């Protein structure tokens, strides 16, 4: 992954961290969240695809990057209100905070897509719900040649 893709992930974490009182926030998708770590927020750099920006091999390399940032929002069910209400409220607040923040939106050329998936595992010791959200952001990069001699000697 490029340094800029990692920067986008880190900026996403910084903006989401203060939206709710998370017990755990992670950027490394290792292991599973334990009941004492809920509510949990994971923000991961899932994928980066670099495709030629313009004609391939016509000048210095130039790429259009499509970066997929994954968010995992996990909350414990308390048996009262439907857990979907809590999950939707959290996801809506995250989307609202990110998509209305010009400093975050301006970090990329655009947000190409957002995909939400709800999950309700039934074989866990604690009843919980999870929303997995994937956001695809795009930006460009140019790679001019490294010419150590300016041909003036």
VOPAGU-2260 file (C-alpha; in pm, 1 decimal, decimal comma):
REM VOPAGU-2260
SITE   aa  ch    i         X         Y         Z
SITE  UNK   A    0       0,0       0,0       0,0
SITE  UNK   A    1     119,3     348,7     -71,8
SITE  UNK   A    2     198,3     593,1     202,6
SITE  UNK   A    3     -90,0     814,2      92,5
SITE  UNK   A    4    -338,7     526,6     120,4
SITE  UNK   A    5    -221,2     467,8     477,1
SITE  UNK   A    6    -254,1     841,3     542,7
SITE  UNK   A    7    -618,2     828,3     423,9
SITE  UNK   A    8    -686,8     541,0     664,9
SITE  UNK   A    9    -523,7     726,3     954,3
SITE  UNK   A   10    -721,1    1044,5     882,4
SITE  UNK   A   11   -1041,0     838,0     877,8
SITE  UNK   A   12    -954,5     689,2    1218,2
SITE  UNK   A   13    -880,2    1034,1    1360,5
SITE  UNK   A   14   -1222,5    1164,7    1259,9
SITE  UNK   A   15   -1417,1     856,1    1374,8
SITE  UNK   A   16   -1242,9     819,4    1711,0
SITE  UNK   A   17   -1417,8    1116,2    1870,8
SITE  UNK   A   18   -1769,0    1040,8    1745,3
SITE  UNK   A   19   -1852,2     785,9    2012,7
SITE  UNK   A   20   -1712,1     640,0    2332,7
SITE  UNK   A   21   -1544,9     336,4    2176,5
SITE  UNK   A   22   -1399,1      79,1    2412,3
SITE  UNK   A   23   -1159,5     -36,5    2139,4
SITE  UNK   A   24   -1030,9     120,7    1819,7
SITE  UNK   A   25    -807,0     -82,1    1588,6
SITE  UNK   A   26    -630,5     -38,5    1255,7
SITE  UNK   A   27    -497,9    -392,9    1234,5
SITE  UNK   A   28    -756,7    -663,7    1159,1
SITE  UNK   A   29    -595,9    -923,4    1383,3
SITE  UNK   A   30    -812,3   -1147,6    1598,8
SITE  UNK   A   31   -1171,1   -1095,6    1700,4
SITE  UNK   A   32   -1327,2    -844,1    1934,3
SITE  UNK   A   33   -1396,9    -978,2    2281,7
SITE  UNK   A   34   -1713,4    -885,3    2476,8
SITE  UNK   A   35   -1518,9    -653,3    2707,4
SITE  UNK   A   36   -1390,5    -462,0    2400,5
SITE  UNK   A   37   -1737,3    -363,4    2276,2
SITE  UNK   A   38   -1833,8    -117,5    2135,1
SITE  UNK   A   39   -1555,0    -167,9    1883,2
SITE  UNK   A   40   -1441,5      33,9    1584,7
SITE  UNK   A   41   -1199,4    -108,2    1330,8
SITE  UNK   A   42   -1069,9     101,1    1042,0
SITE  UNK   A   43    -863,6     -97,4     794,7
SITE  UNK   A   44    -684,2     -37,2     468,8
SITE  UNK   A   45    -827,1    -329,9     273,0
SITE  UNK   A   46    -709,7    -277,5     -81,3
SITE  UNK   A   47    -539,4     -39,6    -318,3
SITE  UNK   A   48    -563,5     -75,7    -693,1
SITE  UNK   A   49    -344,0     134,1    -920,1
SITE  UNK   A   50    -448,3     159,0   -1285,9
SITE  UNK   A   51    -280,8     356,3   -1562,6
SITE  UNK   A   52    -394,7     716,9   -1577,7
SITE  UNK   A   53    -396,4     774,0   -1951,3
SITE  UNK   A   54    -211,9     560,9   -2205,7
SITE  UNK   A   55      18,0     300,4   -2050,6
SITE  UNK   A   56     388,9     349,5   -2132,0
SITE  UNK   A   57     325,1     693,9   -2282,6
SITE  UNK   A   58     552,8     909,0   -2071,6
SITE  UNK   A   59     631,3     875,9   -1701,2
SITE  UNK   A   60     410,0     635,3   -1504,2
SITE  UNK   A   61      89,9     794,8   -1382,2
SITE  UNK   A   62    -175,7     609,0   -1183,1
SITE  UNK   A   63    -533,4     637,3   -1066,3
SITE  UNK   A   64    -551,2     482,5    -718,9
SITE  UNK   A   65    -869,7     323,8    -586,3
SITE  UNK   A   66    -829,3     273,4    -212,6
SITE  UNK   A   67   -1076,5      63,4     -13,2
SITE  UNK   A   68   -1103,6     159,0     352,7
SITE  UNK   A   69   -1301,9     -87,4     561,3
SITE  UNK   A   70   -1482,5       4,3     880,4
SITE  UNK   A   71   -1610,4    -250,5    1129,4
SITE  UNK   A   72   -1857,2    -121,8    1387,8
SITE  UNK   A   73   -1951,6    -378,1    1653,6
SITE  UNK   A   74   -2196,3    -321,2    1939,2
SITE  UNK   A   75   -2335,1    -549,6    2207,5
SITE  UNK   A   76   -2704,2    -622,7    2217,8
SITE  UNK   A   77   -2875,9    -553,3    2548,0
SITE  UNK   A   78   -3200,3    -735,6    2478,0
SITE  UNK   A   79   -3397,7    -409,7    2470,9
SITE  UNK   A   80   -3414,7    -197,1    2159,0
SITE  UNK   A   81   -3332,4    -373,0    1835,1
SITE  UNK   A   82   -2957,3    -373,3    1784,0
SITE  UNK   A   83   -3008,8    -242,7    1430,5
SITE  UNK   A   84   -3113,4      93,2    1574,2
SITE  UNK   A   85   -2780,8     135,4    1754,9
SITE  UNK   A   86   -2579,9      16,0    1456,9
SITE  UNK   A   87   -2759,9     239,4    1208,7
SITE  UNK   A   88   -2720,3     541,9    1435,2
SITE  UNK   A   89   -2344,9     483,3    1467,0
SITE  UNK   A   90   -2292,4     422,1    1096,3
SITE  UNK   A   91   -2503,8     722,7    1003,6
SITE  UNK   A   92   -2301,5     942,3    1239,6
SITE  UNK   A   93   -1973,1     815,4    1090,1
SITE  UNK   A   94   -2091,6     869,4     733,1
SITE  UNK   A   95   -2230,7    1210,4     822,5
SITE  UNK   A   96   -1911,5    1318,4     995,4
SITE  UNK   A   97   -1686,9    1203,9     711,0
SITE  UNK   A   98   -1897,3    1306,4     411,9
SITE  UNK   A   99   -1977,3    1653,7     544,1
SITE  UNK   A  100   -1618,7    1729,6     650,3
SITE  UNK   A  101   -1454,6    1918,7     362,7
SITE  UNK   A  102   -1109,0    1853,8     508,2
SITE  UNK   A  103   -1166,8    1476,7     483,8
SITE  UNK   A  104   -1351,4    1479,3     150,2
SITE  UNK   A  105   -1074,5    1698,6       7,1
SITE  UNK   A  106    -808,0    1437,4      83,2
SITE  UNK   A  107    -911,1    1240,1    -226,6
SITE  UNK   A  108   -1046,5    1322,3    -570,7
SITE  UNK   A  109   -1370,4    1155,5    -478,6
SITE  UNK   A  110   -1559,7     883,3    -296,1
SITE  UNK   A  111   -1649,6     626,3    -560,2
SITE  UNK   A  112   -1871,3     394,0    -356,6
SITE  UNK   A  113   -1984,6     295,4      -9,4
SITE  UNK   A  114   -2107,7     -52,8      73,3
SITE  UNK   A  115   -2270,5    -155,6     405,7
SITE  UNK   A  116   -2322,8    -512,2     524,9
SITE  UNK   A  117   -2499,0    -604,2     852,5
SITE  UNK   A  118   -2399,2    -916,9    1039,6
SITE  UNK   A  119   -2558,2   -1081,9    1341,4
SITE  UNK   A  120   -2349,1   -1383,7    1445,5
SITE  UNK   A  121   -2549,6   -1641,4    1636,9
SITE  UNK   A  122   -2272,5   -1858,6    1778,3
SITE  UNK   A  123   -2103,6   -1615,5    2015,0
SITE  UNK   A  124   -2109,6   -1593,9    2392,7
SITE  UNK   A  125   -2246,6   -1238,2    2372,2
SITE  UNK   A  126   -2524,5   -1117,7    2143,5
SITE  UNK   A  127   -2381,2    -850,1    1918,9
SITE  UNK   A  128   -2426,9    -691,3    1581,6
SITE  UNK   A  129   -2175,7    -564,4    1331,6
SITE  UNK   A  130   -2183,2    -337,1    1032,2
SITE  UNK   A  131   -1900,2    -369,6     785,2
SITE  UNK   A  132   -1865,0     -69,6     563,7
SITE  UNK   A  133   -1630,6     -33,6     267,5
SITE  UNK   A  134   -1551,6     309,1     125,8
SITE  UNK   A  135   -1364,4     340,3    -203,8
SITE  UNK   A  136   -1170,2     664,1    -248,1
SITE  UNK   A  137    -970,8     772,9    -552,2
SITE  UNK   A  138    -660,8     985,1    -603,0
SITE  UNK   A  139    -385,2    1013,6    -863,6
SITE  UNK   A  140      -8,5     988,1    -853,9
SITE  UNK   A  141     266,5    1073,0   -1102,4
SITE  UNK   A  142     610,1     915,2   -1104,8
SITE  UNK   A  143     855,6    1136,5   -1293,3
SITE  UNK   A  144    1188,5     975,8   -1385,5
SITE  UNK   A  145    1480,0    1006,2   -1148,8
SITE  UNK   A  146    1740,5    1180,4   -1364,6
SITE  UNK   A  147    2042,9    1258,9   -1147,3
SITE  UNK   A  148    2219,2    1453,2   -1426,1
SITE  UNK   A  149    2063,6    1777,5   -1553,9
SITE  UNK   A  150    2287,2    1759,2   -1868,4
SITE  UNK   A  151    2446,2    2095,8   -1799,0
SITE  UNK   A  152    2801,5    1963,4   -1762,4
